Amino acid sequence: EYTLYTCWVAAGNEIGLGAASNSVDFTTLEDVPSSPPLRPFGYAESSSVIRLTWEPPPPIDINGNLVYYVAEVIEVETDRFWKFYAVDTHINIASLPPYSQYKWKVA
């Protein structure tokens, strides 16, 4: 998971090991983050706008380059569902039905 390795090769026989080749560095491919964003928090900025904030996963768990987050919002009363993409650790969501209750998650 996006780990740097260094390797080299040496030939050996019954007598012992010969000289090693030059070393080569390589990195494994990226993977999805192995832990979720931290400290999600949301609040209403007005009757129809909510602000969602969070912190990124720990750096060791990102496993590559973090490109975007996905926030999913559900209106509790109707189960209407919205999906939003964010490149930062916050998002303002406007034009929601006013005076409604929502639940959300971010990944």
N, C-alpha and C positions, 0 to 999 in steps of 0.2 A: 504494500500500500504506500506508494510514493516514497520508497526508501532508497537511499544511496548505498551502493555496494562497490567495493573495489575487489578485483580478482586478478589472478595471474596463474600461469600454468608452468609446471616443471615436470620433466620426464624422470622416471626413476626405474631402477632395476634392482637386482639382488645386492648390488654393491652400495647403492645409495641413491640420493636425489641429485639430479643435475641442476644447472643454473636455471633460474626462473625467468620467464618472459617479462617484458615490460608490463606494468600494471595497467588495467583498463577500469575506468569508472563508468557506472551506469546506474540509472534510476528506474525503479519499477513504475508501471503505469499508475495514474491516479485512480482513486476509488472514492465512493461516496463518504461523506463524513461519518465517523463511527460514534458520534454522540450528537444530540440535538443542540440547537441554540439555547442559551442560558437566560434565566431571569426574564421571561416574557411578562409584559405589562401592557395593559390597554386602558384607555379612558376616553370619555366623550369630550370632544372639543365644542360641540354644539348639539342640537337636537338631531342632526343628520350627518355628523362627521365624527369618526373615531380615529384615534391615534394609537398605533400599536408599536411597541418598542421591544428590543431584546438585545442580548449580547451574543457574539459569535461563540461557536464551540471552542473548547480549549485548542490551542494551536497544534498540539500533538495528535488531535483527533480529526483534523480537517482533511488530511490525506491527499493533499494536492493544492490546487488553486481554488479558492472559494469564489464562485462566479455569481451566484444569486441565491436568494431565499424564496420560499413559497409560503405565503400566508393564506390560510383557508378560514373563511368567516361564514358562520351559519346563523341565520336569524332564528332564534329559539322558537318563537310562536308558529312559524310557517315551515321551518326546515329549509328555507331557501338557502342556497349555497353559492358563495363567490370564491374565486381563486385569484390571488394577486401575486405578482412577482416583484421582488425588491432587490436592489443591489446594495443598499445600505441596511443598517440595523434598525430601521424604523420605516413606517409607512402611514400616511394619512389617507383614510378612505372616506370619500364624500358621496353625496347623493344616495345615502342609505335611507330606507323608510324611517321617518322621524319617530322618536319616542319608543323605539323597539329595543329588545334585549338581544345580545349577541354572544356567542361563544366562538373561540378561535384557537388556532394553533399555528405554529410556524415550524418549518423544516428547512 
